[in-house]
Amino acid sequence: MQAIPPSESLIEYPSDFPIKVMGPTHVDFAPTILELVVSHDPTFHVGRLEERPSGKGNYTGLTVTVRAISREQLDALYSALSAHPMVKIVM
């Protein structure tokens, strides 16, 4: 992947950046995602996590608002979330 020059980025760094994560409802889903997010944004805290069950309760949607400091950080976090076996969708 080719690097995007800072002048062409649509995101200004540092900034707060919301990421939506969806996976099956499970007692360990939110804590697992929280741990993964903290490994990429050590300043992240649980107060920046919103949790919502799906209509039937089979899935849980999380919104994590990270403090993005670079494109590389966001790319690494998206890759880690997408690769996690508990995660179905990352937006």
SERO-4910 file (N, C-alpha, C, O; in steps of 0.05 Angstrom, whole numbers):
BEGIN
 pado doro    nc1    nc2    nc3   cac1   cac2   cac3    cc1    cc2    cc3    oc1    oc2    oc3
  Met    A     17    -23      0      0      0      0     18     25      0     37     26     15
  Gln    A     11     44    -16     26     68    -19     18     88      3     -5     92      8
  Ala    A     38    102     14     33    121     35     18    146     24     25    155      2
  Ile    A     -1    156     39    -15    180     31     -1    204     44      3    204     69
  Pro    A      7    223     28     20    247     40      1    261     60    -23    262     55
  Pro    A     12    272     82     -5    285    101    -23    307     89    -45    311     99
  Ser    A    -13    320     69    -29    342     56    -54    331     42    -73    346     37
  Glu    A    -54    305     35    -77    293     21    -95    276     39   -115    265     31
  Ser    A    -88    274     65   -103    258     84   -129    273     91   -129    297     93
  Leu    A   -151    258     94   -176    269    102   -178    271    132   -197    283    143
  Ile    A   -159    259    146   -158    259    175   -135    276    185   -112    274    175
  Glu    A   -141    294    204   -120    310    216   -110    296    241   -126    289    258
  Tyr    A    -84    293    244    -73    279    267    -60    299    286    -48    318    276
  Pro    A    -62    294    312    -78    274    325   -108    282    325   -114    306    324
  Ser    A   -125    262    327   -154    268    328   -169    244    341   -158    221    341
  Asp    A   -193    249    350   -209    227    361   -223    214    337   -234    228    320
  Phe    A   -222    188    335   -231    173    312   -248    150    321   -238    131    334
  Pro    A   -274    150    314   -292    128    322   -289    104    303   -288    107    279
  Ile    A   -288     80    314   -287     55    299   -310     38    309   -313     34    333
  Lys    A   -326     27    291   -348      9    298   -339    -20    293   -327    -26    273
  Val    A   -344    -36    313   -336    -64    313   -361    -81    320   -375    -75    340
  Met    A   -366   -102    304   -389   -119    310   -380   -148    312   -363   -157    296
  Gly    A   -392   -162    331   -386   -191    334   -408   -204    349   -426   -191    359
  Pro    A   -407   -231    351   -428   -246    365   -428   -237    395   -408   -231    407
  Thr    A   -452   -237    406   -455   -230    434   -442   -252    451   -448   -275    449
  His    A   -423   -243    468   -408   -261    485   -397   -245    508   -390   -221    505
  Val    A   -396   -257    531   -387   -243    555   -359   -231    552   -353   -211    565
  Asp    A   -342   -244    536   -314   -235    533   -310   -216    509   -288   -207    505
  Phe    A   -331   -210    494   -327   -194    469   -317   -166    475   -295   -159    466
  Ala    A   -331   -151    491   -322   -123    497   -295   -122    511   -278   -107    503
  Pro    A   -290   -139    532   -264   -138    544   -241   -146    525   -219   -135    527
  Thr    A   -246   -164    507   -226   -173    488   -219   -150    469   -196   -145    463
  Ile    A   -240   -137    459   -236   -115    440   -222    -91    455   -205    -78    443
  Leu    A   -230    -86    479   -218    -65    495   -188    -70    498   -172    -52    495
  Glu    A   -180    -94    504   -152   -101    507   -137    -97    481   -114    -87    481
  Leu    A   -149   -105    459   -136   -102    433   -133    -72    426   -112    -64    416
  Val    A   -153    -56    431   -152    -28    425   -131    -14    442   -116      3    432
  Val    A   -129    -21    468   -109     -9    486    -81    -15    476    -63      1    480
  Ser    A    -77    -38    464    -50    -45    454    -42    -27    431    -18    -24    426
  His    A    -61    -14    418    -55      5    396    -58     34    404    -47     52    391
  Asp    A    -73     39    425    -77     66    436    -77     64    466    -97     61    479
  Pro    A    -53     66    478    -50     63    507    -66     84    523    -71     80    547
  Thr    A    -75    106    510    -90    126    524   -120    120    525   -135    133    538
  Phe    A   -128     98    511   -157     91    510   -167     82    537   -153     68    552
  His    A   -191     90    544   -204     81    569   -233     73    563   -244     81    543
  Val    A   -244     57    581   -270     45    577   -292     66    573   -313     60    562
  Gly    A   -288     90    583   -308    111    579   -312    120    550   -331    134    544
  Arg    A   -293    111    533   -295    118    504   -305     94    488   -301     92    464
  Leu    A   -318     75    502   -329     51    489   -359     52    493   -369     54    515
  Glu    A   -374     49    471   -403     47    472   -411     19    463   -399      9    443
  Glu    A   -430      7    477   -438    -20    470   -468    -21    465   -483    -10    481
  Arg    A   -476    -35    443   -504    -38    436   -510    -66    427   -495    -76    410
  Pro    A   -530    -78    437   -538   -105    427   -554   -102    401   -567    -81    397
  Ser    A   -553   -122    384   -570   -122    360   -599   -126    368   -605   -133    391
  Gly    A   -617   -123    349   -645   -126    355   -653   -152    368   -669   -153    386
  Lys    A   -641   -174    358   -648   -200    369   -628   -209    391   -631   -230    403
  Gly    A   -607   -192    395   -588   -199    416   -567   -218    409   -551   -227    426
  Asn    A   -566   -226    383   -545   -246    374   -518   -233    371   -497   -246    372
  Tyr    A   -518   -207    365   -493   -193    360   -491   -169    378   -511   -159    388
  Thr    A   -466   -160    382   -461   -136    398   -445   -117    381   -425   -125    368
  Gly    A   -453    -92    380   -439    -71    366   -424    -54    386   -435    -45    406
  Leu    A   -399    -48    380   -383    -31    397   -374     -7    381   -367    -10    357
  Thr    A   -373     16    393   -360     39    381   -338     47    399   -342     53    423
  Val    A   -313     46    389   -290     53    405   -279     79    392   -273     80    368
  Thr    A   -276     99    408   -265    125    398   -236    127    408   -231    132    431
  Val    A   -218    123    389   -189    122    395   -177    150    390   -189    166    375
  Arg    A   -155    155    401   -139    179    396   -119    171    374    -99    160    380
  Ala    A   -126    178    349   -110    171    327    -86    190    324    -90    215    323
  Ile    A    -62    180    323    -39    197    321    -25    194    294     -8    210    286
  Ser    A    -33    173    278    -21    169    251    -38    150    235    -54    135    246
  Arg    A    -34    151    209    -47    133    191    -38    104    197    -54     85    196
  Glu    A    -13    101    203     -2     75    208    -15     62    233    -20     38    233
  Gln    A    -20     78    253    -33     68    277    -61     58    271    -69     37    279
  Leu    A    -76     74    256   -103     66    248   -103     41    231   -120     24    235
  Asp    A    -85     40    212    -84     17    194    -78     -9    210    -89    -30    206
  Ala    A    -59     -6    229    -52    -29    246    -75    -38    264    -80    -62    267
  Leu    A    -90    -19    274   -113    -25    291   -135    -38    275   -146    -58    283
  Tyr    A   -141    -27    251   -161    -39    234   -153    -68    226   -170    -86    226
  Ser    A   -128    -72    220   -119    -99    212   -122   -118    236   -131   -141    232
  Ala    A   -114   -110    259   -116   -127    283   -145   -134    289   -151   -157    296
  Leu    A   -162   -114    288   -191   -119    293   -203   -137    273   -217   -156    279
  Ser    A   -197   -132    247   -208   -149    225   -199   -178    227   -213   -196    219
  Ala    A   -175   -182    237   -163   -209    238   -172   -224    263   -169   -249    264
  His    A   -184   -211    282   -192   -224    307   -216   -243    302   -235   -235    289
  Pro    A   -215   -267    312   -236   -287    307   -263   -280    318   -283   -290    308
  Met    A   -265   -262    338   -291   -255    349   -304   -232    333   -328   -227    337
  Val    A   -289   -219    315   -299   -196    301   -311   -204    274   -298   -219    258
  Lys    A   -335   -195    268   -348   -200    242   -345   -176    223   -341   -180    199
  Ile    A   -348   -152    234   -346   -128    217   -331   -105    232   -334   -102    256
  Val    A   -315    -91    217   -302    -67    227   -307    -44    208   -303    -46    184
  Met    A   -317    -22    218   -322      2    201   -310     27    214   -313     48    202
***
